[in-house]
């Protein structure tokens, strides 16, 4: 009979192997962007494609694992920016800057996560961008809504309003960042200031009315 210790060892080994495979996938995505294929990822990891499928099921499963990995890191960075010892306006700008720096630093990863259908290499014609990227944006919106609710007293209906703002801000950052990354119509600093100006009026007024620390 398998002992608890043996089961724990197997679980730890499987998790370690999964991390190794995700790191190999990251390297391929950094190189190939949305064109990253399961064949290339398997080759990078030194395994066959059936073994890769055994761990992730299909390209959608691998995408979801990579999306969680990168979204966890981005959300941690956004929370750190919001919690930095600075004024409210500075923290709003730092949060926007953190998001834009992240997508600018790893544009191929961003395109793989947000535009996976640009070029699937013929592997999966049904690999739909909306079906896979929408949950990622939804998770970010919910997480930001929680942060807003924790830091700003919005009065009656505060939880619902915080969720509205969370999803609205994430949608704005995503749409504006996507446009900016593709066209580069202005500097990152100019985009940050413009978006902060758009957000600032009502956020600042709500925080001031609450009489608390707010953002």
Secondary structure, DSSP 8 states (H G I E B T S, - for coil): ---HHHHHHHHHHHHHHHHHHHHHHHHHHHHHGGG--HHHHHHHHTS-HHHHHHHHSSHHHHHHHHHHHHHHHHHHHHHHHHTSSS-HHHHHHHHHHHHHHHHHHTHHHHHHHH-TTS--TTS-TT--HHHHHHHHHHHHHHHHHHHHHHH----TTHHHHHHHHHHHHHHHHHHHHHHHHHH--S-HHHHHHHHHHHHHHHHHHHHHHHTS---
